[in-house]
Amino acid sequence: MKRGALYRAGVTPVMSVMVGHPPTAAWPRKSAHRCDHCGSQFGDMRPWNWPSDHPTRIIWLHERCETPWYDSGGAPEGVP
């Protein structure tokens, strides 16, 4: 599943944060946020409104974590 599947599921990106972000820094880049799937602070992440039908919070996901997060129903990695 690619990012398009999140859009089709109604999960929307937080555009105000995504527009005009600074250029990618040298790897690994530490973020002020933790990924809602794997828990890591390192690497580029994108913010999403969740739940999509009535956004109550912003989730942060690495691109590589979008598919497993969606497939798990929004559960963090390692949670059955």
PQR file with spaces between the fields and no chain letter, atoms N, CA, C, O and H, PARSE charges and radii, in Angstrom:
ATOM       1  N    MET     1       0.841   -1.179    0.000 -0.4000 1.5000
ATOM       2  CA   MET     1       0.000    0.000    0.000 -0.0000 2.0000
ATOM       3  C    MET     1       0.881    1.235    0.000  0.5500 1.7000
ATOM       4  O    MET     1       1.818    1.333    0.792 -0.5500 1.4000
ATOM       5  N    LYS     2       0.599    2.132   -0.842 -0.4000 1.5000
ATOM       6  CA   LYS     2       1.334    3.394   -0.903 -0.0000 2.0000
ATOM       7  C    LYS     2       0.525    4.483   -0.225  0.5500 1.7000
ATOM       8  O    LYS     2      -0.593    4.245    0.232 -0.5500 1.4000
ATOM       9  H    LYS     2      -0.163    2.053   -1.485  0.4000 1.0000
ATOM      10  N    ARG     3       1.087    5.668   -0.163 -0.4000 1.5000
ATOM      11  CA   ARG     3       0.436    6.799    0.486 -0.0000 2.0000
ATOM      12  C    ARG     3      -0.965    7.033   -0.073  0.5500 1.7000
ATOM      13  O    ARG     3      -1.839    7.503    0.656 -0.5500 1.4000
ATOM      14  H    ARG     3       1.995    5.862   -0.535  0.4000 1.0000
ATOM      15  N    GLY     4      -1.200    6.722   -1.332 -0.4000 1.5000
ATOM      16  CA   GLY     4      -2.512    6.904   -1.928 -0.0000 2.0000
ATOM      17  C    GLY     4      -3.600    6.149   -1.190  0.5500 1.7000
ATOM      18  O    GLY     4      -4.748    6.593   -1.158 -0.5500 1.4000
ATOM      19  H    GLY     4      -0.490    6.339   -1.924  0.4000 1.0000
ATOM      20  N    ALA     5      -3.256    5.005   -0.591 -0.4000 1.5000
ATOM      21  CA   ALA     5      -4.244    4.233    0.155 -0.0000 2.0000
ATOM      22  C    ALA     5      -4.697    4.989    1.391  0.5500 1.7000
ATOM      23  O    ALA     5      -5.865    4.907    1.772 -0.5500 1.4000
ATOM      24  H    ALA     5      -2.324    4.645   -0.617  0.4000 1.0000
ATOM      25  N    LEU     6      -3.791    5.723    2.023 -0.4000 1.5000
ATOM      26  CA   LEU     6      -4.198    6.528    3.175 -0.0000 2.0000
ATOM      27  C    LEU     6      -5.176    7.605    2.737  0.5500 1.7000
ATOM      28  O    LEU     6      -6.156    7.880    3.430 -0.5500 1.4000
ATOM      29  H    LEU     6      -2.843    5.790    1.713  0.4000 1.0000
ATOM      30  N    TYR     7      -4.911    8.219    1.584 -0.4000 1.5000
ATOM      31  CA   TYR     7      -5.836    9.225    1.059 -0.0000 2.0000
ATOM      32  C    TYR     7      -7.197    8.597    0.761  0.5500 1.7000
ATOM      33  O    TYR     7      -8.232    9.174    1.093 -0.5500 1.4000
ATOM      34  H    TYR     7      -4.114    7.996    1.021  0.4000 1.0000
ATOM      35  N    ARG     8      -7.198    7.418    0.136 -0.4000 1.5000
ATOM      36  CA   ARG     8      -8.459    6.756   -0.200 -0.0000 2.0000
ATOM      37  C    ARG     8      -9.225    6.379    1.061  0.5500 1.7000
ATOM      38  O    ARG     8     -10.456    6.338    1.047 -0.5500 1.4000
ATOM      39  H    ARG     8      -6.357    6.949   -0.134  0.4000 1.0000
ATOM      40  N    ALA     9      -8.512    6.102    2.151 -0.4000 1.5000
ATOM      41  CA   ALA     9      -9.159    5.762    3.421 -0.0000 2.0000
ATOM      42  C    ALA     9      -9.666    7.007    4.130  0.5500 1.7000
ATOM      43  O    ALA     9     -10.327    6.909    5.163 -0.5500 1.4000
ATOM      44  H    ALA     9      -7.513    6.135    2.162  0.4000 1.0000
ATOM      45  N    GLY    10      -9.360    8.178    3.580 -0.4000 1.5000
ATOM      46  CA   GLY    10      -9.843    9.421    4.160 -0.0000 2.0000
ATOM      47  C    GLY    10      -8.887   10.059    5.149  0.5500 1.7000
ATOM      48  O    GLY    10      -9.213   11.085    5.747 -0.5500 1.4000
ATOM      49  H    GLY    10      -8.823    8.257    2.741  0.4000 1.0000
ATOM      50  N    VAL    11      -7.695    9.463    5.335 -0.4000 1.5000
ATOM      51  CA   VAL    11      -6.707   10.062    6.228 -0.0000 2.0000
ATOM      52  C    VAL    11      -6.076   11.220    5.473  0.5500 1.7000
ATOM      53  O    VAL    11      -5.567   11.036    4.368 -0.5500 1.4000
ATOM      54  H    VAL    11      -7.430    8.630    4.849  0.4000 1.0000
ATOM      55  N    THR    12      -6.105   12.399    6.052 -0.4000 1.5000
ATOM      56  CA   THR    12      -5.639   13.577    5.339 -0.0000 2.0000
ATOM      57  C    THR    12      -4.355   14.123    5.922  0.5500 1.7000
ATOM      58  O    THR    12      -4.192   14.148    7.142 -0.5500 1.4000
ATOM      59  H    THR    12      -6.519   12.548    6.949  0.4000 1.0000
ATOM      60  N    PRO    13      -3.430   14.565    5.064 -0.5600 1.5000
ATOM      61  CA   PRO    13      -2.196   15.163    5.566  0.2800 2.0000
ATOM      62  C    PRO    13      -2.464   16.541    6.149  0.5500 1.7000
ATOM      63  O    PRO    13      -3.419   17.219    5.769 -0.5500 1.4000
ATOM      64  N    VAL    14      -1.620   16.937    7.063 -0.4000 1.5000
ATOM      65  CA   VAL    14      -1.721   18.272    7.645 -0.0000 2.0000
ATOM      66  C    VAL    14      -0.888   19.184    6.753  0.5500 1.7000
ATOM      67  O    VAL    14       0.332   19.260    6.895 -0.5500 1.4000
ATOM      68  H    VAL    14      -0.844   16.387    7.372  0.4000 1.0000
ATOM      69  N    MET    15      -1.554   19.870    5.839 -0.4000 1.5000
ATOM      70  CA   MET    15      -0.861   20.637    4.811 -0.0000 2.0000
ATOM      71  C    MET    15      -0.053   21.801    5.364  0.5500 1.7000
ATOM      72  O    MET    15       1.016   22.107    4.836 -0.5500 1.4000
ATOM      73  H    MET    15      -2.545   19.808    5.724  0.4000 1.0000
ATOM      74  N    SER    16      -0.534   22.458    6.412 -0.4000 1.5000
ATOM      75  CA   SER    16       0.177   23.624    6.917 -0.0000 2.0000
ATOM      76  C    SER    16       1.571   23.261    7.412  0.5500 1.7000
ATOM      77  O    SER    16       2.479   24.092    7.385 -0.5500 1.4000
ATOM      78  H    SER    16      -1.402   22.210    6.841  0.4000 1.0000
ATOM      79  N    VAL    17       1.742   22.030    7.861 -0.4000 1.5000
ATOM      80  CA   VAL    17       3.050   21.593    8.344 -0.0000 2.0000
ATOM      81  C    VAL    17       3.916   21.138    7.172  0.5500 1.7000
ATOM      82  O    VAL    17       5.136   21.295    7.200 -0.5500 1.4000
ATOM      83  H    VAL    17       1.004   21.354    7.883  0.4000 1.0000
ATOM      84  N    MET    18       3.278   20.571    6.135 -0.4000 1.5000
ATOM      85  CA   MET    18       4.029   20.010    5.023 -0.0000 2.0000
ATOM      86  C    MET    18       4.521   21.075    4.049  0.5500 1.7000
ATOM      87  O    MET    18       5.565   20.887    3.424 -0.5500 1.4000
ATOM      88  H    MET    18       2.287   20.443    6.112  0.4000 1.0000
ATOM      89  N    VAL    19       3.819   22.163    3.903 -0.4000 1.5000
ATOM      90  CA   VAL    19       4.168   23.187    2.932 -0.0000 2.0000
ATOM      91  C    VAL    19       5.342   24.009    3.454  0.5500 1.7000
ATOM      92  O    VAL    19       5.313   24.495    4.584 -0.5500 1.4000
ATOM      93  H    VAL    19       2.971   22.316    4.411  0.4000 1.0000
ATOM      94  N    GLY    20       6.355   24.160    2.640 -0.4000 1.5000
ATOM      95  CA   GLY    20       7.491   24.994    2.985 -0.0000 2.0000
ATOM      96  C    GLY    20       8.409   24.416    4.040  0.5500 1.7000
ATOM      97  O    GLY    20       9.112   25.156    4.728 -0.5500 1.4000
ATOM      98  H    GLY    20       6.378   23.765    1.722  0.4000 1.0000
ATOM      99  N    HIS    21       8.410   23.071    4.177 -0.4000 1.5000
ATOM     100  CA   HIS    21       9.311   22.496    5.165 -0.0000 2.0000
ATOM     101  C    HIS    21      10.750   22.616    4.687  0.5500 1.7000
ATOM     102  O    HIS    21      10.988   22.664    3.480 -0.5500 1.4000
ATOM     103  H    HIS    21       7.840   22.469    3.618  0.4000 1.0000
ATOM     104  N    PRO    22      11.716   22.668    5.600 -0.5600 1.5000
ATOM     105  CA   PRO    22      13.110   22.851    5.203  0.2800 2.0000
ATOM     106  C    PRO    22      13.617   21.677    4.389  0.5500 1.7000
ATOM     107  O    PRO    22      13.063   20.581    4.478 -0.5500 1.4000
ATOM     108  N    PRO    23      14.661   21.882    3.598 -0.5600 1.5000
ATOM     109  CA   PRO    23      15.198   20.789    2.789  0.2800 2.0000
ATOM     110  C    PRO    23      15.687   19.654    3.686  0.5500 1.7000
ATOM     111  O    PRO    23      16.019   19.855    4.854 -0.5500 1.4000
ATOM     112  N    THR    24      15.719   18.466    3.107 -0.4000 1.5000
ATOM     113  CA   THR    24      16.143   17.291    3.855 -0.0000 2.0000
ATOM     114  C    THR    24      17.573   17.460    4.354  0.5500 1.7000
ATOM     115  O    THR    24      18.479   17.797    3.593 -0.5500 1.4000
ATOM     116  H    THR    24      15.449   18.303    2.158  0.4000 1.0000
ATOM     117  N    ALA    25      17.752   17.220    5.637 -0.4000 1.5000
ATOM     118  CA   ALA    25      19.076   17.325    6.254 -0.0000 2.0000
ATOM     119  C    ALA    25      19.822   16.012    6.094  0.5500 1.7000
ATOM     120  O    ALA    25      19.270   15.025    5.608 -0.5500 1.4000
ATOM     121  H    ALA    25      17.016   16.946    6.256  0.4000 1.0000
ATOM     122  N    ALA    26      21.076   16.012    6.506 -0.4000 1.5000
ATOM     123  CA   ALA    26      21.875   14.796    6.436 -0.0000 2.0000
ATOM     124  C    ALA    26      21.247   13.716    7.317  0.5500 1.7000
ATOM     125  O    ALA    26      20.691   14.021    8.372 -0.5500 1.4000
ATOM     126  H    ALA    26      21.524   16.814    6.901  0.4000 1.0000
ATOM     127  N    TRP    27      21.334   12.472    6.892 -0.4000 1.5000
ATOM     128  CA   TRP    27      20.763   11.341    7.624 -0.0000 2.0000
ATOM     129  C    TRP    27      21.638   11.022    8.799  0.5500 1.7000
ATOM     130  O    TRP    27      22.850   11.170    8.646 -0.5500 1.4000
ATOM     131  H    TRP    27      21.786   12.224    6.035  0.4000 1.0000
ATOM     132  N    PRO    28      21.187   10.610    9.936 -0.5600 1.5000
ATOM     133  CA   PRO    28      19.787   10.559   10.304  0.2800 2.0000
ATOM     134  C    PRO    28      19.317   11.871   10.892  0.5500 1.7000
ATOM     135  O    PRO    28      20.042   12.521   11.644 -0.5500 1.4000
ATOM     136  N    ARG    29      18.145   12.244   10.560 -0.4000 1.5000
ATOM     137  CA   ARG    29      17.560   13.499   11.049 -0.0000 2.0000
ATOM     138  C    ARG    29      16.630   13.187   12.215  0.5500 1.7000
ATOM     139  O    ARG    29      15.726   12.360   12.097 -0.5500 1.4000
ATOM     140  H    ARG    29      17.555   11.716    9.948  0.4000 1.0000
ATOM     141  N    LYS    30      16.860   13.856   13.341 -0.4000 1.5000
ATOM     142  CA   LYS    30      16.033   13.632   14.525 -0.0000 2.0000
ATOM     143  C    LYS    30      14.876   14.626   14.506  0.5500 1.7000
ATOM     144  O    LYS    30      15.064   15.816   14.253 -0.5500 1.4000
ATOM     145  H    LYS    30      17.595   14.528   13.436  0.4000 1.0000
ATOM     146  N    SER    31      13.681   14.117   14.777 -0.4000 1.5000
ATOM     147  CA   SER    31      12.478   14.933   14.774 -0.0000 2.0000
ATOM     148  C    SER    31      12.045   15.231   16.206  0.5500 1.7000
ATOM     149  O    SER    31      12.435   14.534   17.143 -0.5500 1.4000
ATOM     150  H    SER    31      13.529   13.150   14.983  0.4000 1.0000
ATOM     151  N    ALA    32      11.246   16.262   16.359 -0.4000 1.5000
ATOM     152  CA   ALA    32      10.667   16.576   17.663 -0.0000 2.0000
ATOM     153  C    ALA    32       9.498   15.635   17.971  0.5500 1.7000
ATOM     154  O    ALA    32       8.981   15.636   19.088 -0.5500 1.4000
ATOM     155  H    ALA    32      10.930   16.828   15.598  0.4000 1.0000
ATOM     156  N    HIS    33       9.083   14.838   16.991 -0.4000 1.5000
ATOM     157  CA   HIS    33       7.951   13.927   17.138 -0.0000 2.0000
ATOM     158  C    HIS    33       8.429   12.490   17.034  0.5500 1.7000
ATOM     159  O    HIS    33       9.491   12.222   16.473 -0.5500 1.4000
ATOM     160  H    HIS    33       9.504   14.838   16.083  0.4000 1.0000
ATOM     161  N    ARG    34       7.657   11.579   17.568 -0.4000 1.5000
ATOM     162  CA   ARG    34       7.916   10.149   17.425 -0.0000 2.0000
ATOM     163  C    ARG    34       6.897    9.561   16.454  0.5500 1.7000
ATOM     164  O    ARG    34       5.742    9.985   16.418 -0.5500 1.4000
ATOM     165  H    ARG    34       6.794   11.797   18.024  0.4000 1.0000
ATOM     166  N    CYS    35       7.338    8.584   15.670 -0.4000 1.5000
ATOM     167  CA   CYS    35       6.460    7.897   14.733 -0.0000 2.0000
ATOM     168  C    CYS    35       5.394    7.144   15.534  0.5500 1.7000
ATOM     169  O    CYS    35       5.716    6.450   16.498 -0.5500 1.4000
ATOM     170  H    CYS    35       8.277    8.240   15.699  0.4000 1.0000
ATOM     171  N    ASP    36       4.126    7.281   15.136 -0.4000 1.5000
ATOM     172  CA   ASP    36       3.036    6.608   15.835 -0.0000 2.0000
ATOM     173  C    ASP    36       3.009    5.106   15.578  0.5500 1.7000
ATOM     174  O    ASP    36       2.222    4.394   16.203 -0.5500 1.4000
ATOM     175  H    ASP    36       3.864    7.845   14.353  0.4000 1.0000
ATOM     176  N    HIS    37       3.848    4.609   14.675 -0.4000 1.5000
ATOM     177  CA   HIS    37       3.897    3.159   14.454 -0.0000 2.0000
ATOM     178  C    HIS    37       5.133    2.544   15.102  0.5500 1.7000
ATOM     179  O    HIS    37       5.006    1.645   15.934 -0.5500 1.4000
ATOM     180  H    HIS    37       4.487    5.187   14.168  0.4000 1.0000
ATOM     181  N    CYS    38       6.323    3.011   14.737 -0.4000 1.5000
ATOM     182  CA   CYS    38       7.549    2.361   15.232 -0.0000 2.0000
ATOM     183  C    CYS    38       8.145    3.038   16.465  0.5500 1.7000
ATOM     184  O    CYS    38       8.955    2.433   17.166 -0.5500 1.4000
ATOM     185  H    CYS    38       6.426    3.740   14.062  0.4000 1.0000
ATOM     186  N    GLY    39       7.758    4.276   16.738 -0.4000 1.5000
ATOM     187  CA   GLY    39       8.244    4.969   17.922 -0.0000 2.0000
ATOM     188  C    GLY    39       9.565    5.693   17.752  0.5500 1.7000
ATOM     189  O    GLY    39      10.023    6.349   18.688 -0.5500 1.4000
ATOM     190  H    GLY    39       7.099    4.768   16.169  0.4000 1.0000
ATOM     191  N    SER    40      10.194    5.599   16.590 -0.4000 1.5000
ATOM     192  CA   SER    40      11.486    6.241   16.352 -0.0000 2.0000
ATOM     193  C    SER    40      11.342    7.742   16.144  0.5500 1.7000
ATOM     194  O    SER    40      10.337    8.213   15.612 -0.5500 1.4000
ATOM     195  H    SER    40       9.822    5.067   15.829  0.4000 1.0000
ATOM     196  N    GLN    41      12.355    8.483   16.569 -0.4000 1.5000
ATOM     197  CA   GLN    41      12.394    9.927   16.320 -0.0000 2.0000
ATOM     198  C    GLN    41      13.243   10.257   15.098  0.5500 1.7000
ATOM     199  O    GLN    41      13.302   11.415   14.687 -0.5500 1.4000
ATOM     200  H    GLN    41      13.171    8.101   17.002  0.4000 1.0000
ATOM     201  N    PHE    42      13.901    9.264   14.513 -0.4000 1.5000
ATOM     202  CA   PHE    42      14.837    9.507   13.420 -0.0000 2.0000
ATOM     203  C    PHE    42      14.195    9.267   12.066  0.5500 1.7000
ATOM     204  O    PHE    42      13.431    8.319   11.882 -0.5500 1.4000
ATOM     205  H    PHE    42      13.854    8.323   14.848  0.4000 1.0000
ATOM     206  N    GLY    43      14.516   10.139   11.124 -0.4000 1.5000
ATOM     207  CA   GLY    43      14.016   10.028    9.761 -0.0000 2.0000
ATOM     208  C    GLY    43      12.892   11.008    9.488  0.5500 1.7000
ATOM     209  O    GLY    43      12.321   11.589   10.411 -0.5500 1.4000
ATOM     210  H    GLY    43      15.137   10.909   11.274  0.4000 1.0000
ATOM     211  N    ASP    44      12.584   11.184    8.228 -0.4000 1.5000
ATOM     212  CA   ASP    44      11.528   12.110    7.808 -0.0000 2.0000
ATOM     213  C    ASP    44      10.161   11.497    8.072  0.5500 1.7000
ATOM     214  O    ASP    44       9.915   10.333    7.756 -0.5500 1.4000
ATOM     215  H    ASP    44      13.048   10.712    7.479  0.4000 1.0000
ATOM     216  N    MET    45       9.278   12.297    8.656 -0.4000 1.5000
ATOM     217  CA   MET    45       7.914   11.859    8.945 -0.0000 2.0000
ATOM     218  C    MET    45       6.935   12.889    8.409  0.5500 1.7000
ATOM     219  O    MET    45       7.267   14.061    8.233 -0.5500 1.4000
ATOM     220  H    MET    45       9.477   13.243    8.913  0.4000 1.0000
ATOM     221  N    ARG    46       5.731   12.424    8.156 -0.4000 1.5000
ATOM     222  CA   ARG    46       4.663   13.300    7.680 -0.0000 2.0000
ATOM     223  C    ARG    46       3.528   13.293    8.701  0.5500 1.7000
ATOM     224  O    ARG    46       3.205   12.247    9.264 -0.5500 1.4000
ATOM     225  H    ARG    46       5.461   11.472    8.299  0.4000 1.0000
ATOM     226  N    PRO    47       2.920   14.458    8.940 -0.5600 1.5000
ATOM     227  CA   PRO    47       1.777   14.519    9.853  0.2800 2.0000
ATOM     228  C    PRO    47       0.472   14.195    9.130  0.5500 1.7000
ATOM     229  O    PRO    47       0.297   14.558    7.967 -0.5500 1.4000
ATOM     230  N    TRP    48      -0.442   13.515    9.815 -0.4000 1.5000
ATOM     231  CA   TRP    48      -1.752   13.160    9.274 -0.0000 2.0000
ATOM     232  C    TRP    48      -2.819   13.460   10.317  0.5500 1.7000
ATOM     233  O    TRP    48      -2.586   13.294   11.514 -0.5500 1.4000
ATOM     234  H    TRP    48      -0.300   13.220   10.760  0.4000 1.0000
ATOM     235  N    ASN    49      -3.994   13.905    9.863 -0.4000 1.5000
ATOM     236  CA   ASN    49      -5.151   14.073   10.750 -0.0000 2.0000
ATOM     237  C    ASN    49      -5.756   12.696   11.017  0.5500 1.7000
ATOM     238  O    ASN    49      -5.943   11.912   10.086 -0.5500 1.4000
ATOM     239  H    ASN    49      -4.183   14.040    8.890  0.4000 1.0000
ATOM     240  N    TRP    50      -6.065   12.396   12.282 -0.4000 1.5000
ATOM     241  CA   TRP    50      -6.655   11.102   12.612 -0.0000 2.0000
ATOM     242  C    TRP    50      -7.614   11.252   13.767  0.5500 1.7000
ATOM     243  O    TRP    50      -7.286   11.992   14.695 -0.5500 1.4000
ATOM     244  H    TRP    50      -5.914   13.033   13.038  0.4000 1.0000
ATOM     245  N    PRO    51      -8.751   10.627   13.794 -0.5600 1.5000
ATOM     246  CA   PRO    51      -9.322    9.833   12.707  0.2800 2.0000
ATOM     247  C    PRO    51      -9.780   10.735   11.566  0.5500 1.7000
ATOM     248  O    PRO    51     -10.043   11.924   11.747 -0.5500 1.4000
ATOM     249  N    SER    52      -9.862   10.142   10.417 -0.4000 1.5000
ATOM     250  CA   SER    52     -10.118   10.938    9.213 -0.0000 2.0000
ATOM     251  C    SER    52     -11.521   11.542    9.184  0.5500 1.7000
ATOM     252  O    SER    52     -11.709   12.619    8.618 -0.5500 1.4000
ATOM     253  H    SER    52      -9.647    9.176   10.270  0.4000 1.0000
ATOM     254  N    ASP    53     -12.514   10.870    9.784 -0.4000 1.5000
ATOM     255  CA   ASP    53     -13.878   11.380    9.726 -0.0000 2.0000
ATOM     256  C    ASP    53     -14.117   12.525   10.716  0.5500 1.7000
ATOM     257  O    ASP    53     -15.007   13.348   10.503 -0.5500 1.4000
ATOM     258  H    ASP    53     -12.361    9.995   10.244  0.4000 1.0000
ATOM     259  N    HIS    54     -13.341   12.582   11.775 -0.4000 1.5000
ATOM     260  CA   HIS    54     -13.465   13.662   12.761 -0.0000 2.0000
ATOM     261  C    HIS    54     -12.101   13.833   13.436  0.5500 1.7000
ATOM     262  O    HIS    54     -11.896   13.345   14.547 -0.5500 1.4000
ATOM     263  H    HIS    54     -12.618   11.914   11.948  0.4000 1.0000
ATOM     264  N    PRO    55     -11.170   14.523   12.771 -0.5600 1.5000
ATOM     265  CA   PRO    55      -9.800   14.607   13.291  0.2800 2.0000
ATOM     266  C    PRO    55      -9.741   15.153   14.718  0.5500 1.7000
ATOM     267  O    PRO    55     -10.229   16.248   14.999 -0.5500 1.4000
ATOM     268  N    THR    56      -9.148   14.385   15.590 -0.4000 1.5000
ATOM     269  CA   THR    56      -8.987   14.813   16.979 -0.0000 2.0000
ATOM     270  C    THR    56      -7.528   14.979   17.350  0.5500 1.7000
ATOM     271  O    THR    56      -7.204   15.585   18.372 -0.5500 1.4000
ATOM     272  H    THR    56      -8.753   13.495   15.362  0.4000 1.0000
ATOM     273  N    ARG    57      -6.644   14.439   16.517 -0.4000 1.5000
ATOM     274  CA   ARG    57      -5.224   14.596   16.794 -0.0000 2.0000
ATOM     275  C    ARG    57      -4.426   14.422   15.514  0.5500 1.7000
ATOM     276  O    ARG    57      -4.956   14.009   14.483 -0.5500 1.4000
ATOM     277  H    ARG    57      -6.907   13.946   15.687  0.4000 1.0000
ATOM     278  N    ILE    58      -3.156   14.741   15.597 -0.4000 1.5000
ATOM     279  CA   ILE    58      -2.245   14.581   14.466 -0.0000 2.0000
ATOM     280  C    ILE    58      -1.342   13.397   14.767  0.5500 1.7000
ATOM     281  O    ILE    58      -0.744   13.315   15.840 -0.5500 1.4000
ATOM     282  H    ILE    58      -2.725   15.076   16.434  0.4000 1.0000
ATOM     283  N    ILE    59      -1.249   12.484   13.815 -0.4000 1.5000
ATOM     284  CA   ILE    59      -0.312   11.363   13.946 -0.0000 2.0000
ATOM     285  C    ILE    59       0.880   11.647   13.040  0.5500 1.7000
ATOM     286  O    ILE    59       0.749   12.338   12.030 -0.5500 1.4000
ATOM     287  H    ILE    59      -1.735   12.550   12.943  0.4000 1.0000
ATOM     288  N    TRP    60       2.031   11.114   13.401 -0.4000 1.5000
ATOM     289  CA   TRP    60       3.254   11.275   12.621 -0.0000 2.0000
ATOM     290  C    TRP    60       3.720    9.902   12.198  0.5500 1.7000
ATOM     291  O    TRP    60       3.839    9.000   13.028 -0.5500 1.4000
ATOM     292  H    TRP    60       2.137   10.553   14.222  0.4000 1.0000
ATOM     293  N    LEU    61       3.989    9.731   10.899 -0.4000 1.5000
ATOM     294  CA   LEU    61       4.416    8.442   10.360 -0.0000 2.0000
ATOM     295  C    LEU    61       5.567    8.612    9.383  0.5500 1.7000
ATOM     296  O    LEU    61       5.588    9.549    8.584 -0.5500 1.4000
ATOM     297  H    LEU    61       3.893   10.463   10.225  0.4000 1.0000
ATOM     298  N    HIS    62       6.540    7.681    9.457 -0.4000 1.5000
ATOM     299  CA   HIS    62       7.546    7.573    8.398 -0.0000 2.0000
ATOM     300  C    HIS    62       6.825    7.030    7.165  0.5500 1.7000
ATOM     301  O    HIS    62       5.799    6.362    7.294 -0.5500 1.4000
ATOM     302  H    HIS    62       6.524    6.920   10.106  0.4000 1.0000
ATOM     303  N    GLU    63       7.340    7.304    6.000 -0.4000 1.5000
ATOM     304  CA   GLU    63       6.729    6.749    4.790 -0.0000 2.0000
ATOM     305  C    GLU    63       6.720    5.223    4.860  0.5500 1.7000
ATOM     306  O    GLU    63       5.745    4.587    4.461 -0.5500 1.4000
ATOM     307  H    GLU    63       8.174    7.847    5.895  0.4000 1.0000
ATOM     308  N    ARG    64       7.806    4.635    5.367 -0.4000 1.5000
ATOM     309  CA   ARG    64       7.901    3.173    5.456 -0.0000 2.0000
ATOM     310  C    ARG    64       6.926    2.583    6.477  0.5500 1.7000
ATOM     311  O    ARG    64       6.640    1.386    6.431 -0.5500 1.4000
ATOM     312  H    ARG    64       8.599    5.151    5.691  0.4000 1.0000
ATOM     313  N    CYS    65       6.415    3.401    7.395 -0.4000 1.5000
ATOM     314  CA   CYS    65       5.489    2.934    8.435 -0.0000 2.0000
ATOM     315  C    CYS    65       4.025    3.152    8.080  0.5500 1.7000
ATOM     316  O    CYS    65       3.148    2.663    8.792 -0.5500 1.4000
ATOM     317  H    CYS    65       6.647    4.373    7.432  0.4000 1.0000
ATOM     318  N    GLU    66       3.736    3.875    6.999 -0.4000 1.5000
ATOM     319  CA   GLU    66       2.350    4.166    6.648 -0.0000 2.0000
ATOM     320  C    GLU    66       1.553    2.894    6.384  0.5500 1.7000
ATOM     321  O    GLU    66       0.445    2.742    6.898 -0.5500 1.4000
ATOM     322  H    GLU    66       4.449    4.273    6.421  0.4000 1.0000
ATOM     323  N    THR    67       2.102    1.983    5.590 -0.4000 1.5000
ATOM     324  CA   THR    67       1.388    0.750    5.250 -0.0000 2.0000
ATOM     325  C    THR    67       1.167   -0.136    6.467  0.5500 1.7000
ATOM     326  O    THR    67       0.031   -0.537    6.719 -0.5500 1.4000
ATOM     327  H    THR    67       3.002    2.106    5.172  0.4000 1.0000
ATOM     328  N    PRO    68       2.222   -0.464    7.245 -0.5600 1.5000
ATOM     329  CA   PRO    68       1.966   -1.321    8.404  0.2800 2.0000
ATOM     330  C    PRO    68       1.051   -0.666    9.446  0.5500 1.7000
ATOM     331  O    PRO    68       0.270   -1.357   10.100 -0.5500 1.4000
ATOM     332  N    TRP    69       1.141    0.654    9.606 -0.4000 1.5000
ATOM     333  CA   TRP    69       0.252    1.340   10.549 -0.0000 2.0000
ATOM     334  C    TRP    69      -1.200    1.207   10.101  0.5500 1.7000
ATOM     335  O    TRP    69      -2.075    0.887   10.904 -0.5500 1.4000
ATOM     336  H    TRP    69       1.776    1.216    9.075  0.4000 1.0000
ATOM     337  N    TYR    70      -1.453    1.455    8.813 -0.4000 1.5000
ATOM     338  CA   TYR    70      -2.806    1.350    8.273 -0.0000 2.0000
ATOM     339  C    TYR    70      -3.323   -0.088    8.391  0.5500 1.7000
ATOM     340  O    TYR    70      -4.463   -0.311    8.797 -0.5500 1.4000
ATOM     341  H    TYR    70      -0.742    1.715    8.160  0.4000 1.0000
ATOM     342  N    ASP    71      -2.474   -1.062    8.032 -0.4000 1.5000
ATOM     343  CA   ASP    71      -2.877   -2.474    8.081 -0.0000 2.0000
ATOM     344  C    ASP    71      -3.172   -2.944    9.500  0.5500 1.7000
ATOM     345  O    ASP    71      -3.970   -3.860    9.697 -0.5500 1.4000
ATOM     346  H    ASP    71      -1.547   -0.881    7.702  0.4000 1.0000
ATOM     347  N    SER    72      -2.531   -2.322   10.489 -0.4000 1.5000
ATOM     348  CA   SER    72      -2.747   -2.729   11.885 -0.0000 2.0000
ATOM     349  C    SER    72      -3.946   -2.029   12.514  0.5500 1.7000
ATOM     350  O    SER    72      -4.254   -2.253   13.685 -0.5500 1.4000
ATOM     351  H    SER    72      -1.883   -1.578   10.328  0.4000 1.0000
ATOM     352  N    GLY    73      -4.613   -1.195   11.751 -0.4000 1.5000
ATOM     353  CA   GLY    73      -5.761   -0.465   12.290 -0.0000 2.0000
ATOM     354  C    GLY    73      -5.369    0.688   13.186  0.5500 1.7000
ATOM     355  O    GLY    73      -6.165    1.143   14.007 -0.5500 1.4000
ATOM     356  H    GLY    73      -4.364   -1.014   10.800  0.4000 1.0000
ATOM     357  N    GLY    74      -4.130    1.169   13.029 -0.4000 1.5000
ATOM     358  CA   GLY    74      -3.670    2.299   13.812 -0.0000 2.0000
ATOM     359  C    GLY    74      -2.949    1.920   15.095  0.5500 1.7000
ATOM     360  O    GLY    74      -2.641    2.784   15.915 -0.5500 1.4000
ATOM     361  H    GLY    74      -3.483    0.800   12.361  0.4000 1.0000
ATOM     362  N    ALA    75      -2.681    0.637   15.273 -0.4000 1.5000
ATOM     363  CA   ALA    75      -1.981    0.199   16.486 -0.0000 2.0000
ATOM     364  C    ALA    75      -0.473    0.389   16.327  0.5500 1.7000
ATOM     365  O    ALA    75       0.048    0.250   15.220 -0.5500 1.4000
ATOM     366  H    ALA    75      -2.932   -0.065   14.606  0.4000 1.0000
ATOM     367  N    PRO    76       0.232    0.702   17.404 -0.5600 1.5000
ATOM     368  CA   PRO    76       1.681    0.805   17.341  0.2800 2.0000
ATOM     369  C    PRO    76       2.315   -0.556   17.033  0.5500 1.7000
ATOM     370  O    PRO    76       1.704   -1.599   17.262 -0.5500 1.4000
ATOM     371  N    GLU    77       3.522   -0.534   16.522 -0.4000 1.5000
ATOM     372  CA   GLU    77       4.240   -1.761   16.201 -0.0000 2.0000
ATOM     373  C    GLU    77       4.410   -2.601   17.462  0.5500 1.7000
ATOM     374  O    GLU    77       4.733   -2.069   18.524 -0.5500 1.4000
ATOM     375  H    GLU    77       4.019    0.314   16.335  0.4000 1.0000
ATOM     376  N    GLY    78       4.196   -3.910   17.350 -0.4000 1.5000
ATOM     377  CA   GLY    78       4.359   -4.813   18.469 -0.0000 2.0000
ATOM     378  C    GLY    78       3.120   -5.006   19.328  0.5500 1.7000
ATOM     379  O    GLY    78       3.129   -5.815   20.256 -0.5500 1.4000
ATOM     380  H    GLY    78       3.935   -4.342   16.487  0.4000 1.0000
ATOM     381  N    VAL    79       2.047   -4.268   19.026 -0.4000 1.5000
ATOM     382  CA   VAL    79       0.798   -4.431   19.780 -0.0000 2.0000
ATOM     383  C    VAL    79      -0.074   -5.417   19.018  0.5500 1.7000
ATOM     384  O    VAL    79      -0.354   -5.206   17.838 -0.5500 1.4000
ATOM     385  H    VAL    79       2.040   -3.611   18.272  0.4000 1.0000
ATOM     386  N    PRO    80      -0.513   -6.504   19.679 -0.5600 1.5000
ATOM     387  CA   PRO    80      -1.316   -7.533   18.963  0.2800 2.0000
ATOM     388  C    PRO    80      -2.673   -7.036   18.526  0.5500 1.7000
ATOM     389  O    PRO    80      -3.440   -7.786   17.923 -0.5500 1.4000
